[in-house]
């Protein structure tokens, strides 16, 4: 919904400030390393900025952005060697020690690693991005029945995950 | 027993809370996004310019094949008659490098690599994708400390009209920056990268310098060999003559290579040259 009196840049900046965390974490849950996730979200948001009026007009803005994010993720898996290469091996001089962060992210990835890519996408979109099954079907371009079946199988796989058996289950 | 919806939501929230992302880079995102919009507009212009060049070339081909009794004139002969006009000149302190008729301006000091390079070169560089294999090579001790900036030239698999990528930097110190410029209608991709503190501005300047050469001008093609070693005189001569160039040969030292290898060309691969002009091969003839 376009907000009267708010410019494109202001609206975009407000959206980034509000959603950056959830988008990065979504990308991690989808299988990215943390540096990859941050780069991926940055790329996705830059693309969204180009078509921000469309994003504003979208029925569900988060679903639109999630779709762009997934497209970027798929393209990043296919891209050729000279394309952007997110890496954790940054030059010397990076301020924070990220060792603990990597361990944390590894645990997340292990917990979801037993799912297929399709199952993982619907699980993350449904239970972390909080899209409806209909919105997920539109975002992924699949039938609503396929969303249901992937959700069911994804949850079943998660419930027998070794990581969940180690005390993660709520 | 399978998880309930509430359990799944709580689980993912808990797992996500273990991710400690950096703060939202709102300002830098706005800057890079605006650049992307500007480039999107410029690429439309570039695509139109290249398309116009291709159309002009197409008309020439039709004319050469017009009469069945007269075989098509060799490209070199046909182009020698044409006046290519003045050689395009880049900004002071820079030189043009590229592929086909698409070039970028890089600092004069950037060395061009035409031999196989494993890992990152140790000086600021221009390299062709066929020889620059940095991402696929084993890590070489000390390479990470290098403050390098460079451009890699390659063909593009992008469809016409595809937008190019902008310069993106990470908030490390020094910033690590990279950009890919795709000019699909010219069949060219430029991969820029840099680690130096000044690299965002430098890469931006290179990025902004993408130029379509005027009719009559092209670049010296890079001649690929199967084993990524030095090509032989026969390989390079055949490739250059097929591209319509006149070929001269001059002797060069064979130190570090084998007699008969082409150790370089004048002008070098990627440099601007008149279509149908002369390219001199530097062929190794003796170790002394």
HADDOCK unambig.tbl for C-alpha pairs under 7 A between the chains (distance, minus, plus):
assign (segid A and resid 13 and name CA) (segid B and resid 26 and name CA) 5.83 0.50 0.50
assign (segid A and resid 16 and name CA) (segid B and resid 24 and name CA) 6.74 0.50 0.50
assign (segid A and resid 16 and name CA) (segid B and resid 26 and name CA) 6.30 0.50 0.50
assign (segid A and resid 17 and name CA) (segid B and resid 24 and name CA) 5.72 0.50 0.50
assign (segid A and resid 17 and name CA) (segid B and resid 26 and name CA) 6.47 0.50 0.50
assign (segid A and resid 20 and name CA) (segid B and resid 24 and name CA) 5.54 0.50 0.50
assign (segid A and resid 21 and name CA) (segid B and resid 21 and name CA) 6.85 0.50 0.50
assign (segid A and resid 25 and name CA) (segid B and resid 16 and name CA) 5.68 0.50 0.50
assign (segid A and resid 25 and name CA) (segid B and resid 19 and name CA) 6.57 0.50 0.50
assign (segid A and resid 42 and name CA) (segid B and resid 29 and name CA) 6.87 0.50 0.50
assign (segid A and resid 46 and name CA) (segid B and resid 29 and name CA) 6.80 0.50 0.50
assign (segid A and resid 46 and name CA) (segid B and resid 33 and name CA) 4.71 0.50 0.50
assign (segid A and resid 49 and name CA) (segid B and resid 33 and name CA) 6.16 0.50 0.50
assign (segid A and resid 50 and name CA) (segid B and resid 37 and name CA) 5.82 0.50 0.50
assign (segid A and resid 82 and name CA) (segid B and resid 191 and name CA) 5.98 0.50 0.50
assign (segid A and resid 83 and name CA) (segid B and resid 180 and name CA) 6.24 0.50 0.50
assign (segid A and resid 84 and name CA) (segid B and resid 178 and name CA) 6.68 0.50 0.50
assign (segid A and resid 84 and name CA) (segid B and resid 179 and name CA) 6.97 0.50 0.50
assign (segid A and resid 91 and name CA) (segid B and resid 144 and name CA) 6.23 0.50 0.50
assign (segid A and resid 93 and name CA) (segid B and resid 173 and name CA) 5.35 0.50 0.50
assign (segid A and resid 94 and name CA) (segid B and resid 172 and name CA) 5.30 0.50 0.50
assign (segid A and resid 94 and name CA) (segid B and resid 173 and name CA) 5.78 0.50 0.50
assign (segid A and resid 101 and name CA) (segid B and resid 19 and name CA) 6.63 0.50 0.50
assign (segid A and resid 101 and name CA) (segid B and resid 20 and name CA) 6.42 0.50 0.50
assign (segid A and resid 104 and name CA) (segid B and resid 18 and name CA) 5.60 0.50 0.50
assign (segid A and resid 104 and name CA) (segid B and resid 19 and name CA) 6.50 0.50 0.50
assign (segid A and resid 105 and name CA) (segid B and resid 18 and name CA) 6.91 0.50 0.50
assign (segid A and resid 105 and name CA) (segid B and resid 19 and name CA) 6.05 0.50 0.50
assign (segid A and resid 108 and name CA) (segid B and resid 15 and name CA) 5.67 0.50 0.50
assign (segid A and resid 127 and name CA) (segid B and resid 8 and name CA) 6.31 0.50 0.50
assign (segid A and resid 127 and name CA) (segid B and resid 9 and name CA) 4.68 0.50 0.50
assign (segid A and resid 127 and name CA) (segid B and resid 12 and name CA) 6.93 0.50 0.50
assign (segid A and resid 128 and name CA) (segid B and resid 9 and name CA) 6.24 0.50 0.50
assign (segid A and resid 128 and name CA) (segid B and resid 12 and name CA) 6.18 0.50 0.50
assign (segid A and resid 128 and name CA) (segid B and resid 13 and name CA) 6.73 0.50 0.50
assign (segid A and resid 155 and name CA) (segid B and resid 2 and name CA) 5.96 0.50 0.50
assign (segid A and resid 155 and name CA) (segid B and resid 3 and name CA) 5.71 0.50 0.50
assign (segid A and resid 156 and name CA) (segid B and resid 2 and name CA) 4.76 0.50 0.50
assign (segid A and resid 156 and name CA) (segid B and resid 3 and name CA) 6.79 0.50 0.50
assign (segid A and resid 159 and name CA) (segid B and resid 2 and name CA) 5.45 0.50 0.50
assign (segid A and resid 159 and name CA) (segid B and resid 3 and name CA) 5.73 0.50 0.50
assign (segid A and resid 169 and name CA) (segid B and resid 11 and name CA) 6.61 0.50 0.50
assign (segid A and resid 170 and name CA) (segid B and resid 7 and name CA) 6.07 0.50 0.50
assign (segid A and resid 170 and name CA) (segid B and resid 10 and name CA) 6.66 0.50 0.50
assign (segid A and resid 170 and name CA) (segid B and resid 11 and name CA) 6.19 0.50 0.50
